């Protein structure tokens, strides 16, 4: 199963480790540090044309998405 994470980008459901709300999790210093490391290593792909609202974590990349985390979660839940 594939899940659309916004802007015509789809990921395999089995690849997704987690979906996180950017406003809530970037409060944590550790999360901000993790995202900076991923950016430095070229592991971030921004699929939003505007301000990202969430990020999707996979083993290889972090995808910034224009969709709310709950929207992506709802799409994933429909496939079960």
C-alpha positions in Angstrom: 0.0 0.0 0.0 1.1 3.5 -0.8 0.2 6.6 1.2 0.0 10.1 -0.4 2.0 12.5 1.8 1.2 15.5 -0.3 2.2 17.2 -3.5 2.0 13.9 -5.6 4.5 12.1 -3.3 3.6 8.7 -2.1 5.4 6.3 0.2 5.0 2.7 1.0 3.2 2.2 4.2 5.8 -0.3 5.3 8.5 2.3 4.9 7.0 4.8 7.3 8.3 4.7 10.9 6.3 7.7 12.1 4.4 10.8 11.2 5.0 13.9 13.4 3.4 17.3 13.8 6.1 19.9 13.3 4.7 22.4 15.7 4.6 19.9 18.6 7.8 18.0 18.2 10.1 20.8 17.3 9.7 22.1 20.8 12.2 19.4 21.8 15.8 20.3 21.5 16.7 16.7 20.6 14.2 16.6 17.7 15.6 19.9 16.3 19.1 18.5 16.6 18.1 15.3 14.8 16.5 17.3 12.0 19.6 19.4 11.6 21.8 16.3 11.3 19.4 14.8 8.7 19.6 18.1 6.8 23.4 18.2 6.9 23.5 14.6 5.6 21.1 15.3 2.8 18.4 13.1 4.2 15.6 15.6 4.1 13.1 16.0 1.2 10.7 18.8 1.4 7.6 17.8 -0.7 5.6 20.9 0.4 5.3 24.0 -1.7 4.5 26.1 1.3 5.2 25.8 5.0 5.4 22.1 6.0 3.0 21.0 8.7 4.4 17.6 9.5 7.3 15.3 8.8 7.3 11.6 7.8 10.2 9.5 9.1 11.5 6.6 7.2 14.8 4.7 7.6 16.5 6.6 4.8 14.8 10.0 4.7 12.7 12.6 6.5 10.0 14.0 4.3 8.5 17.4 5.1 4.8 17.4 4.2 2.2 20.1 3.7 -0.4 17.9 5.2 -1.3 17.6 8.9 0.0 14.6 10.7 -3.5 13.5 11.5 -4.5 13.6 7.8 -1.6 11.3 6.8 -2.5 9.0 9.7 -6.1 8.9 8.6 -5.0 8.0 5.1 -2.8 5.2 6.4 -5.6 3.9 8.7 -8.0 3.6 5.8 -5.7 1.0 4.3 -6.0 -1.4 7.2 
